[in-house]
Amino acid sequence: MQEKNSHLTDILHLALAADPKLAGNITATPEITEFNGDGSLRRFYRISNGRDFSLIGILPPPDDATGLREAKAAHRIGTHLARTGAPVPRTYGFSEENGLLLYEDLGTRRLFDAVDASRQGRAPFPIELYRQAVRALARMQVRGGENFDPAWCWDTPCYDQTVMLERESGYFLRALCIDYLGLSFDQPALGREFKKLARLADSAPKNFFLHRDFQCRNIMIHEDRPRFIDYQGGRLGPPAYDLASLLIDPYAGLSAELQEELRKEYFAELRKMIPYDEQCFLEQYWSLALQRNLQILGAFSFLSKQRGKSFFAPYITPALLNLQSMLAKVQGDDYPALRNITEKCLYKVCNECR
C-alpha cells in the first residue's frame, strides 16, 4: 500500500501544481483511503486533506496493458465530454505512465441510493433526478458525438454487430446459459436469431456518443444534480441504447408507465437538437433494449460466478423477467428460440431459489 500511496501522492502534487486555485488544499501527506468499485479490477481511492477538500484517484492494476489503455480512454473521452458541457467530473490529473486519474470528488450518493431510499420508504421516488438525467443524456449523446475521435476508444471505436454478437448475445449464452446455469439449447437456432437481432439493432444511426453502461449506479448525485461517471467504455453508437440501459436497469426496476414517461421526456430533449422520426426511434429502442438486456445478464452472471461478487446475483431474475416481458411483445414472435431459452433460464433460476 505504501508504494501505491507514493504513486498517488506524486501525481496529486503535480496536479495541484498545475492548478494554483487548489494550492494549500492538500497537505504534504494527504489521507488516502481505498474503497471498492462495483465489478471493476481498478483500484479506487479517496484522497483528502482531512478537512474540507478531497479528490478521487483511480488506478488500473499494475502491469496491465489493457487497464492502461482503458485509463487513457477515460482521460481522453472525459476531457472531450467536459468540453461539450456534459455533467462529468472534473479531471485534475492523469499519469500516462501508470494510468492514474484524479477526479473531482462527487461524494458517495448515487441515483441507485436515491431509488433504494424510496423503495424502503425513507424518501419519495427521485423522479426529478431521472428527468434531469435523461435530458442531460440526450445532450451528451448529441454534443459528445460531434468531433468524437474513435482513436480515443480502448475497446472498439463503434457499437456494431461484432460487439452485439460477441459481447452481448454471445456473453449471455456463455456466462449465463452455460457457465452459470449449465443449460443445453438449440445453438444454431439461437445463432440465427441473434444475427437477425443484431442486423435490426445495427440499422440505427451510430454518430452519437454511447456511454454503454448508463445505469443508476453510474450516476452520482452531487449538489442535487445528476453527474455521469464510468464512461471509459464510450464509443460511437445509437442514441436509444443508453436510454434503454437506464430505463430497463434491474437495479431500479422502473415501472412500464415510468419508463414510458421518461422515454417521452428524453425524446423531447433529443428533438430540440436534431430531427429524429419518433416511430423509427421506438422501433430501434426495442432491439437495442433487447441487446442491452442480454449484455446485463451476461455481466451479472460472469461477475457472480467468475469474480465471486455475490451482489450481482439477486438482479439476474429481474433482468430475466425484463427479457421475458420484452419478448412477449409482438416483435418477439420472430425470436422463438430466444423466448424458449429465456423460459428455461427463469425456470432454473427460480427453481434454485426455492
Sequence and secondary structure as in RCSB ss.txt:
>XXXX:A:sequence
MQEKNSHLTDILHLALAADPKLAGNITATPEITEFNGDGSLRRFYRISNGRDFSLIGILPPPDDATGLREAKAAH
RIGTHLARTGAPVPRTYGFSEENGLLLYEDLGTRRLFDAVDASRQGRAPFPIELYRQAVRALARMQVRGGENFDP
AWCWDTPCYDQTVMLERESGYFLRALCIDYLGLSFDQPALGREFKKLARLADSAPKNFFLHRDFQCRNIMIHEDR
PRFIDYQGGRLGPPAYDLASLLIDPYAGLSAELQEELRKEYFAELRKMIPYDEQCFLEQYWSLALQRNLQILGAF
SFLSKQRGKSFFAPYITPALLNLQSMLAKVQGDDYPALRNITEKCLYKVCNECR
>XXXX:A:secstr
 HHHHHHHHHHHHHHHHH GGGTTSS SS EEEEE  SS SSEEEEEE SSS EEEEEE  TT HHHHHHHHHHH
HHHHHHHHTT S   EEEE TTT  EEEE   S BHHHHHHHHHTTSS   HHHHHHHHHHHHHHHHHHHTT  G
GG SS SB  HHHIIIIIIHHIIIIIIIIIT     HHHHHHHHHHHHHHHTTS   EEE S  SGGGEEEETTE
EEE   TT EEE HHHHHHHHHT TTT   HHHHHHHHHHHHHHHHHHS   HHHHHHHHHHHHHHHHHHHHHHH
HHHHHTS  GGGGGGHHHHHHHHHHHHTSGGGGG HHHHHHHHHHHHHHHHHH 
